[in-house]
Amino acid sequence: MNNVIELDSVGKRYRLGEHYGEGADLRDTLAGFARRLRGAARREAQEFFWSLRDVSLAVEGGNALGIIGSNGAGKSTLLKVINGITTPTEGTSRTRGRVGSLLEVGTGFHGELTGIENTYLNGAILGMSKREIRARLDEIVDFAGLDRFMDTPVKRYSSGMYLRLGFAIAAHMEAEILLVDEVLAVGDVEFQRRCLGKMDEVERSGRTVLFVSHNMDAMARLCTTTLWLDKGQIRGIGPTATIIEDYIRSTAAESTALVVEVDPTLAAQVVGVALVDAYGVEQSVLTTRSTGWIRVDVAVNESVPGLDIFCSVQTKSGVGIIDEALSDRIDAAMPATGRYRLQCELPPVLTPGEYVISVWLGTTYEHLEQHDAVVAFSVEGDDLGRLHRLVKIGSNWKADRIDEPSVDAGGSG
């Protein structure tokens, strides 16, 4: 099958401290011109930053390629280059066929227009004809679940409603290539399930999906091949299970704690993660009988309605074992500004092996931070000879006899 995406030695360079000029997108360039018209002084650039460097890639049609990497690795920049939103500083990028994308929530939406009107507008931006949009309008509205709000101006939409409508339009476009960036990081569980199912449907129809996500389970289910980006360069590409295992092994901390300096410009931020025992002492080893606690320190600089945090435990091959949210407890919240120390119980259910802890911070509709495999630990003890189970939950058993007791047939002499 022919390649539908080809990148040859692609590099993307940005000038730090400068919002227009070399490396800038159109939006930043226009903003820079506006500042100059107002008489604002032009800031001198201090240094260059390569978001991508020497990236060569070929993707055959009909495949789903996963893209993983830490924050700032260049994943979103890569999708923007492929989609033509960003021009590479060096190298060439070629695509064959129509490209549909969901890279930024609400891109191309006009706040004063209704959901219906924005569907036609956004569809036209993506290259759909009016006839195509009209033919698929019912499917788009049904998928987005916004039938009651389609005549409402989208300026009144939440970011989650933006996401639903934006993904629905892009997913129902007859595009040979679909680019998706972190769509599973926000939204409710049902919508995430729909998104994943739709991407699987797109792939099975013979089209190509490029999928950026921190959700390793979803990546493993959807993508047979995964690309690992590290500091703008390809660190590895190959079978998804192998690449995920290598990625998690490399990012897993050797210490039992993560400490981050507070950044007052962020609305909310994870500033510490550790695995501790019942006395608050940091641990790197648990036993199959001991309870641990995942301790997370959060700095809230601005009140964020619905601020939530997820703590997850995975094997070093990326298999998710535990995924718990603060919002699972109705009596726990971070309602105002300040410093919070959160502790999530890790009961003695893990079998012997090596594990990593990841932390996600955000709201139902907004992704703020993701910290992958920031704490590594091991569990020691007896697996009771059952090598293939992931957890031991100690289920209670009951035994009741349900047949009639047998009667001794022996007679008297």
C-alpha positions as CSV (number, residue, x, y, z in Angstrom):
1,M,0.0,0.0,0.0
2,N,1.2,3.5,-0.8
3,N,2.4,5.9,1.8
4,V,-0.1,8.7,2.6
5,I,2.3,10.6,4.9
6,E,5.9,11.2,4.2
7,L,8.3,13.4,6.3
8,D,11.9,13.9,5.2
9,S,14.3,15.3,7.7
10,V,11.7,17.7,9.1
11,G,12.8,20.3,11.6
12,K,10.8,23.1,13.3
13,R,12.6,26.0,15.0
14,Y,11.0,28.6,17.1
15,R,12.7,31.8,18.4
16,L,12.2,32.2,22.1
17,G,11.0,35.5,23.3
18,E,9.6,36.4,19.9
19,H,6.0,36.0,18.8
20,Y,6.5,36.8,15.1
21,G,9.2,36.3,12.5
22,E,11.0,33.1,11.9
23,G,9.2,30.0,13.2
24,A,6.0,31.8,14.1
25,D,2.5,30.7,13.0
26,L,0.1,33.1,11.2
27,R,-1.7,33.9,14.4
28,D,1.5,34.9,16.3
29,T,2.7,36.9,13.3
30,L,-0.5,39.0,13.1
31,A,-0.4,39.5,16.9
32,G,3.2,40.8,16.5
33,F,2.2,43.2,13.7
34,A,-0.7,44.5,15.9
35,R,1.8,45.2,18.7
36,R,4.0,47.1,16.4
37,L,1.1,49.2,15.2
38,R,0.4,50.1,18.8
39,G,4.0,51.2,19.2
40,A,5.0,48.3,21.3
41,A,8.8,47.7,21.4
42,R,10.0,44.7,19.4
43,R,11.6,42.2,21.8
44,E,14.9,40.8,21.0
45,A,15.1,37.1,20.6
46,Q,17.6,35.4,23.0
47,E,17.8,31.9,21.5
48,F,16.3,29.3,19.2
49,F,14.4,26.3,20.2
50,W,13.9,23.2,18.0
51,S,10.5,21.7,18.6
52,L,11.3,19.1,16.0
53,R,14.6,18.0,14.6
54,D,15.5,15.6,11.8
55,V,12.2,13.8,11.8
56,S,11.7,11.3,8.9
57,L,8.6,9.2,8.8
58,A,6.5,7.2,6.3
59,V,3.0,6.0,7.1
60,E,1.1,3.6,4.9
61,G,-2.6,4.2,4.2
62,G,-5.1,2.3,6.4
63,N,-2.9,2.2,9.5
64,A,-3.3,3.7,13.0
65,L,0.0,5.2,14.3
66,G,0.2,6.2,17.9
67,I,2.5,9.0,19.0
68,I,3.8,9.2,22.6
69,G,6.2,11.4,24.5
70,S,6.5,13.6,27.5
71,N,5.2,17.2,27.6
72,G,7.1,19.3,25.2
73,A,8.4,16.4,23.1
74,G,7.0,17.9,19.9
75,K,3.9,15.7,19.4
76,S,1.4,18.5,18.7
77,T,4.0,20.3,16.5
78,L,4.4,17.2,14.4
79,L,0.6,16.9,13.8
80,K,0.5,20.6,12.9
81,V,3.3,20.2,10.4
82,I,1.5,17.2,8.8
83,N,-1.7,19.1,8.7
84,G,-0.1,22.1,7.0
85,I,-0.9,24.5,9.9
86,T,2.8,25.0,10.6
87,T,5.5,25.2,7.9
88,P,8.7,23.3,8.8
89,T,11.9,25.2,9.1
90,E,13.7,22.5,7.3
91,G,12.9,19.3,5.4
92,T,9.7,18.4,3.6
93,S,6.3,17.1,4.7
94,R,3.9,15.5,2.2
95,T,0.4,14.0,2.5
96,R,-1.8,12.3,0.0
97,G,-5.5,12.7,0.5
98,R,-7.8,14.9,2.5
99,V,-6.8,15.5,6.1
100,G,-9.3,15.8,9.0
101,S,-8.0,16.9,12.4
102,L,-8.9,17.7,15.9
103,L,-5.8,19.5,17.3
104,E,-7.2,22.3,19.3
105,V,-10.7,22.5,20.8
106,G,-13.0,24.8,18.9
107,T,-10.4,25.7,16.2
108,G,-12.3,27.5,13.4
109,F,-15.5,28.1,15.5
110,H,-17.1,31.5,15.5
111,G,-18.6,32.4,18.9
112,E,-21.6,34.3,17.6
113,L,-22.7,31.5,15.2
114,T,-24.9,28.6,16.3
115,G,-23.8,25.0,16.5
116,I,-25.4,24.3,13.2
117,E,-23.8,27.3,11.5
118,N,-20.4,26.4,12.9
119,T,-20.8,22.8,11.7
120,Y,-21.1,24.1,8.1
121,L,-18.3,26.7,8.7
122,N,-15.9,24.2,10.3
123,G,-16.7,21.5,7.8
124,A,-16.0,24.0,4.9
125,I,-12.6,24.9,6.6
126,L,-11.8,21.2,6.7
127,G,-12.7,20.9,3.0
128,M,-16.2,19.4,3.1
129,S,-18.8,20.6,0.6
130,K,-22.2,21.9,1.7
131,R,-23.8,18.7,0.3
132,E,-21.4,16.5,2.3
133,I,-22.2,18.4,5.5
134,R,-25.9,18.3,4.9
135,A,-25.8,14.5,4.3
136,R,-24.0,13.9,7.5
137,L,-25.5,16.5,9.7
138,D,-27.8,14.1,11.6
139,E,-24.9,11.8,12.3
140,I,-22.7,14.6,13.5
141,V,-25.4,16.0,15.9
142,D,-26.2,12.5,17.2
143,F,-22.6,11.7,17.9
144,A,-21.9,15.0,19.6
145,G,-25.1,14.6,21.7
146,L,-25.8,18.3,21.4
147,D,-29.2,18.2,19.6
148,R,-30.7,20.6,22.2
149,F,-28.0,23.1,21.8
150,M,-27.3,23.2,18.0
151,D,-29.3,26.4,17.6
152,T,-27.4,28.1,20.5
153,P,-24.4,30.4,19.8
154,V,-21.2,28.4,20.6
155,K,-19.9,31.2,22.7
156,R,-22.2,29.8,25.4
157,Y,-20.8,26.3,25.0
158,S,-18.5,24.8,27.6
159,S,-15.1,23.6,26.4
160,G,-16.4,20.1,26.6
161,M,-19.3,20.9,24.2
162,Y,-16.7,22.5,21.8
163,L,-14.7,19.3,22.0
164,R,-17.8,17.1,21.2
165,L,-18.8,19.1,18.2
166,G,-15.3,19.6,16.9
167,F,-14.5,15.9,17.1
168,A,-17.9,14.9,15.6
169,I,-17.3,17.1,12.5
170,A,-13.7,15.9,12.0
171,A,-14.6,12.3,12.5
172,H,-17.5,12.3,10.1
173,M,-15.5,14.0,7.4
174,E,-14.6,11.7,4.4
175,A,-10.9,12.2,5.0
176,E,-8.2,9.7,4.2
177,I,-6.2,10.9,7.2
178,L,-7.5,11.7,10.7
179,L,-5.2,13.5,13.2
180,V,-6.3,13.4,16.8
181,D,-4.4,15.1,19.7
182,E,-5.3,14.2,23.3
183,V,-9.1,13.9,22.7
184,L,-9.3,11.3,25.4
185,A,-7.8,13.6,28.0
186,V,-11.1,15.4,28.6
187,G,-14.8,14.7,28.4
188,D,-16.9,12.0,30.1
189,V,-16.2,8.3,29.9
190,E,-19.1,7.7,27.5
191,F,-17.8,10.3,25.1
192,Q,-14.2,8.9,25.3
193,R,-15.6,5.5,24.5
194,R,-17.4,6.9,21.4
195,C,-14.2,8.7,20.3
196,L,-12.2,5.5,20.5
197,G,-14.8,3.5,18.7
198,K,-15.1,6.1,16.0
199,M,-11.3,6.1,15.4
200,D,-11.3,2.3,15.3
201,E,-14.1,2.5,12.7
202,V,-12.2,5.0,10.7
203,E,-9.1,2.7,10.6
204,R,-11.1,-0.4,9.7
205,S,-12.6,1.5,6.8
206,G,-9.1,1.7,5.3
207,R,-8.3,5.3,6.3
208,T,-5.3,6.4,8.4
209,V,-5.3,7.6,12.0
210,L,-2.5,9.5,13.8
211,F,-3.3,9.4,17.5
212,V,-1.5,11.4,20.2
213,S,-2.5,10.4,23.8
214,H,-1.2,9.7,27.3
215,N,-3.8,6.9,27.6
216,M,-1.6,3.9,27.0
217,D,-4.4,1.4,27.2
218,A,-6.3,3.2,24.4
219,M,-3.1,3.5,22.4
220,A,-2.5,-0.3,22.8
221,R,-6.0,-1.1,21.7
222,L,-6.1,1.2,18.7
223,C,-2.5,1.3,17.3
224,T,-0.3,-1.6,16.1
225,T,2.6,0.8,15.6
226,T,3.7,3.7,17.8
227,L,6.2,6.5,17.4
228,W,8.1,7.8,20.5
229,L,9.2,11.4,20.3
230,D,11.8,12.8,22.8
231,K,12.9,16.4,22.7
232,G,11.7,16.8,19.1
233,Q,13.5,13.7,17.8
234,I,12.4,10.2,17.1
235,R,13.5,8.0,20.0
236,G,11.9,4.8,18.7
237,I,9.2,3.5,16.4
238,G,7.8,-0.1,16.3
239,P,5.2,-2.4,17.8
240,T,3.1,-0.5,20.3
241,A,3.6,-2.8,23.2
242,T,7.4,-2.6,22.9
243,I,7.5,1.1,22.4
244,I,5.2,1.8,25.4
245,E,7.3,-0.5,27.6
246,D,10.5,1.3,26.5
247,Y,8.9,4.7,27.1
248,I,7.6,3.9,30.5
249,R,10.9,2.3,31.6
250,S,12.8,5.4,30.5
251,T,10.5,7.9,32.2
252,A,10.0,6.0,35.4
253,A,11.8,7.8,38.2
254,E,14.4,6.0,40.2
255,S,13.5,7.9,43.4
256,T,10.3,7.6,45.3
257,A,9.2,11.2,44.9
258,L,8.7,14.0,42.4
259,V,9.2,17.6,43.5
260,V,8.4,20.5,41.2
261,E,8.9,24.2,41.7
262,V,5.7,26.3,42.0
263,D,4.9,28.3,38.8
264,P,2.6,31.2,39.8
265,T,1.6,31.7,36.2
266,L,-0.3,28.4,36.2
267,A,-3.9,28.2,37.5
268,A,-3.2,24.8,39.1
269,Q,-0.1,22.6,39.3
270,V,1.1,19.3,40.7
271,V,4.2,20.1,42.8
272,G,4.9,16.8,44.4
273,V,4.2,13.1,44.1
274,A,5.4,10.3,46.4
275,L,4.5,6.8,47.5
276,V,4.3,6.7,51.3
277,D,3.3,4.3,54.1
278,A,0.7,4.9,56.8
279,Y,3.2,7.1,58.7
280,G,4.0,9.3,55.7
281,V,7.4,7.8,55.1
282,E,8.4,7.6,51.4
283,Q,8.7,4.0,50.1
284,S,10.2,2.3,47.1
285,V,9.0,-1.2,48.0
286,L,5.7,-2.5,49.2
287,T,4.8,-6.1,50.1
288,T,1.8,-8.0,48.9
289,R,0.3,-7.4,52.4
290,S,1.1,-3.8,53.0
291,T,-1.1,-0.7,52.2
292,G,0.6,2.3,50.6
293,W,-0.6,5.8,49.8
294,I,-0.1,7.9,46.7
295,R,0.6,11.4,48.0
296,V,0.1,14.3,45.7
297,D,0.7,18.0,46.5
298,V,-1.2,20.5,44.4
299,A,-0.8,24.3,44.2
300,V,-4.0,26.1,43.2
301,N,-3.2,29.7,42.2
302,E,-6.6,30.4,40.7
303,S,-9.9,28.9,41.6
304,V,-10.7,26.2,39.0
305,P,-14.3,24.9,39.1
306,G,-14.4,21.2,39.0
307,L,-10.7,20.7,39.5
308,D,-9.9,17.0,39.6
309,I,-6.9,14.7,39.9
310,F,-6.4,11.1,38.8
311,C,-3.8,8.8,40.2
312,S,-3.1,5.7,38.2
313,V,-0.8,2.7,38.6
314,Q,0.6,0.8,35.6
315,T,2.9,-2.1,35.0
316,K,6.2,-1.1,33.3
317,S,4.8,-2.5,30.1
318,G,2.0,0.1,30.3
319,V,-0.9,-2.0,31.4
320,G,-3.2,0.0,33.6
321,I,-4.1,-1.6,37.0
322,I,-5.6,1.1,39.1
323,D,-7.1,4.5,38.1
324,E,-8.7,6.6,40.9
325,A,-10.1,10.1,40.8
326,L,-10.5,12.6,43.6
327,S,-14.1,13.2,42.3
328,D,-14.9,9.6,43.2
329,R,-15.2,10.9,46.7
330,I,-18.0,13.5,47.1
331,D,-16.5,14.8,50.3
332,A,-13.1,15.6,48.7
333,A,-12.4,18.7,46.6
334,M,-10.0,21.6,46.0
335,P,-12.6,24.4,45.9
336,A,-10.3,27.5,46.5
337,T,-6.8,28.8,46.0
338,G,-4.1,27.3,48.3
339,R,-1.9,24.3,48.8
340,Y,-3.4,20.9,49.0
341,R,-2.0,17.5,50.1
342,L,-4.1,14.6,48.6
343,Q,-3.6,11.0,49.5
344,C,-5.0,8.1,47.6
345,E,-5.0,4.7,49.3
346,L,-3.2,1.9,47.5
347,P,-4.6,-1.3,49.0
348,P,-2.6,-4.6,49.1
349,V,-4.0,-5.9,45.8
350,L,-0.9,-5.8,43.6
351,T,1.0,-9.0,42.8
352,P,4.8,-9.1,42.9
353,G,6.4,-7.0,40.2
354,E,7.5,-3.5,39.2
355,Y,5.0,-0.6,38.8
356,V,4.9,3.1,38.0
357,I,2.6,5.9,39.2
358,S,1.1,8.6,36.9
359,V,-0.9,11.7,37.8
360,W,-3.3,13.7,35.7
361,L,-4.7,17.1,36.7
362,G,-7.6,18.9,35.0
363,T,-11.4,19.2,34.8
364,T,-14.0,17.2,32.9
365,Y,-13.4,19.5,29.9
366,E,-9.9,20.8,30.3
367,H,-6.5,19.0,30.4
368,L,-4.0,20.9,32.6
369,E,-1.1,18.5,33.4
370,Q,-0.1,14.9,32.8
371,H,2.9,13.4,34.6
372,D,3.7,9.9,33.2
373,A,5.5,7.3,35.3
374,V,6.9,9.8,37.8
375,V,7.3,7.4,40.6
376,A,8.5,3.8,40.3
377,F,8.1,1.1,43.0
378,S,8.1,-2.6,43.4
379,V,6.0,-5.1,45.2
380,E,7.6,-8.1,46.9
381,G,6.0,-11.2,48.3
382,D,4.5,-14.6,47.3
383,D,2.3,-14.8,44.2
384,L,0.9,-18.2,45.4
385,G,1.9,-19.7,42.1
386,R,-0.6,-17.7,40.1
387,L,1.7,-15.9,37.7
388,H,-0.9,-14.5,35.3
389,R,-3.2,-12.5,37.5
390,L,-2.7,-8.8,37.7
391,V,-4.4,-8.2,41.1
392,K,-5.4,-10.2,44.1
393,I,-8.6,-8.8,45.7
394,G,-9.2,-11.5,48.4
395,S,-12.8,-12.2,47.4
396,N,-15.0,-13.7,50.0
397,W,-16.3,-17.2,49.2
398,K,-19.5,-19.0,50.4
399,A,-20.2,-22.7,50.1
400,D,-23.7,-24.0,50.4
401,R,-24.9,-27.5,49.6
402,I,-27.8,-27.5,47.2
403,D,-28.6,-31.2,46.8
404,E,-30.4,-33.4,49.3
405,P,-28.2,-35.1,51.8
406,S,-27.8,-38.8,51.0
407,V,-29.4,-41.3,53.5
408,D,-27.6,-44.4,54.7
409,A,-29.5,-47.4,53.2
410,G,-28.0,-50.0,55.5
411,G,-30.7,-52.1,57.4
412,S,-30.8,-53.7,60.9
413,G,-29.9,-57.4,61.4
